[in-house]
Amino acid sequence: MRIEQLQAFIAITETGNFGQAAKKCGVTQSTISRQIQSLEQDLGLPLFHRSTQAKLTLGGEKLLPRAQRICLEWNKASKECADLIAGKQPELCIAAIHSVCAHYLPPILQQFCLDYPEVQLRVTALGSDRALKVLRDGLIDVAIVMNNRFLTASAEIELTVLYEEQVDVLMAANHPLSHLEKIPPLELVKYPQIVFKDGYGMQRLVQEWFRNQNVQIKTAMELNTLDAFRGVIRQGEMIALLPHKALIDSYNDPTLAIRPISHSEIEINTIKQGELDNVLTRQVVMVTTSDRLMIPPIAHFYKLVKNMATSSDLLTTQLIGQ
């Protein structure tokens, strides 16, 4: 059974004539006749009494209301798909990590609203792993997150690297490490650390970094907002490893100190040790699916973000103090 057979069936009931129905459907009368014959064969009973005027049989009467509902839903679906192709979607849903929402997206969002004023933007700050999962579940259109190759390794995923940034150490201004210009990596394990909650890419990144060196960190607390990080760290000797963009609002805070991780060999307890693999950076990517890039508003937003990355210094790794 095909939709055009049902459309032909309804056209005949509306016109009462195979010839008029053919004109309404824009096909020949022989085509209409073949479509109805095929439909009758599929159903196993006649649908019309063949006379001067086509009248419904009992089977035709049973089929008519259902055929009308099917065609109505088909027309709605066809219109919605056509609207998507024409860029008439009602909203665009984006999930991004907190620092991107605060410092990277605002000018892009403003430009998109000017270009597509009829599309409502819905922007949610989420942890990277959570954002990639809701993208996979079809709940958002674009995710701007830390890269996670385990969640982006599928054929339908479209991924663009936006920038890479170093991870620094946030501490209280009077912290014992604050007198150092750069923090030796193995000094980090001496102090309790605050990490992001599960579902945030930074937790995974920091834990993997230490695990690869066979070093155990002292995780004292899990938080999920930068304000909470700053508030707790001001109070004592806890530290946090956070990316540069997440620390922008902390540089002018006199109660806090930010230091990069040292790149030199260090000596602890008079035993010379090689430094940890201390090039700790995070890569921020934009992720969507290939089918979504066929939709004009999504494709336009994706292009705006790519252009911003290309034209800004965010495309290259920024090292504090260089």
Disulfide bonds with the S-S distance in Angstrom:
none
